[in-house]
Amino acid sequence: MFNKTEYWLELCDDDIPVAKAMLQSKNYLWMGFICHLITEKALKAAMASITDEMPKIHHLLKLANMAQVNNDLSELPKKSAWQANAFAN
């Protein structure tokens, strides 16, 4: 049986070495982009445990609200996520 939560978490695991490689090569812009993708996929993993509908958005705070984890975030991650979403839909 297909487990959507595991699927999203496996995608996160695949992206972590890419983020590390970007950090080692001092390609910070791409590292930040990959970290945004990892966070988005982790939030979608959390969402997959509560719903079958997956929105096609990239806004981390909206995804955190939908995944019902927004209240678990401290103010610093919320502020960082808000700044990371400057160009997200």
VENQUIHU-V535088 format. One line per field, one symbol per residue. ss: DSSP state (H for helix, E for strand, C for the rest). phi: phi as a letter, one per 30 degrees, with the letter a starting at -180 (. if undefined). burial: + if it has 24 or more other ideal C-beta (glycine too) atoms within 12 Angstrom, else -. A space follows every 10 residues. Layout:
# VENQUIHU-V535088
ss->???
phi->???
burial->???
This chain:
# VENQUIHU-V535088
ss->CCCHHHHHHH HHHHHHHHHH HHHHCCCHHH HHHHHHHHHH HHHHHHHHCC CCCCCCCCCH HHHHHHCCCH HHCCHHHHHH HHHHCCCCC
phi->.dcdddeddd deeddddddd dddddicddd ddddddddde dddddddddb acdcdcbbdd dddddddice dddddddddd ddddcecdc
burial->----+--+-- ++--+---+- ---------- ---+++++++ ++++++++-- --------++ +-++-++-+- ---------- +--+-----
